[in-house]
Amino acid sequence: MVPAEVRDNAGLTEGTALVLLTTPGGLVLLTREQLLARVRGELEGLDLVAELLADRRLTAKQEDAA
């Protein structure tokens, strides 16, 4: 149970979905919106499609050489 003071400070209301993450530094409790913002921040600037294509090209090149 999340204490009332913490709920009030975080703007949590009854029924707010929370996500519990385990990290090397301990446990982190986030709302879905906070988790989404965190993931977007970590992925910002990454070109995952380009990385996937480069990896696939390398694998194909290695397979062709074998």
N, C-alpha and C positions, 0 to 999 in steps of 0.2 A: 504494500500500500504506500502510495506517495503522500507524504505529509501535506496538510492543507496549505501551509505557508509556501511550500515549494510549488504546489499546483497553482496557487494564486500568482506567484512571481513569474512562473513560466506561461501563464495564460492557459493552463490546461483545464478542460471541462470534462464532465462525466462522459465517458465513451470515447475520449481521445485515444486513438491507437498509438502505442509506443513500441519502439524497437530497442531491444537490448543487445548491444554489441560487446564482444569480449575483445580487448586489445592488450598489447603487452603492458600498457600502463594501468590496466584495470577495466572495470565495466563502464560502459557509456550508455546512457538512456536518452533516446532521441524520439521526437515525433517523426512521422513519415515525411513531413515537409522538411524538417531539419536533415534527415537522412538523404533525401533527394538533393538538397542543396550541397551537402557534403560530397556526394558522389559526383555531381556535376562539376564541383570545384576541382576534384581530383582528376577528372577526365578532360578538363579544359585545356585546350592547346594540343591534345593528342589527336592524331589522325589514325584511328584504329583500322580503317579500311586499307590505307596505304601500308600499314604494318602487316596486316594479314596477307595482302597481295605480295609483298616482298618476301614474307616467310614462305608462301606457297611457291613463288618462283624459285627460291633457293632449294626447296624440297624437290621440285620438278627437275631442276638442274642436277641435283645429286642423284636422283633416280635415273636420269638419262645417262649419267656418267658410269653408272654401275653395270 
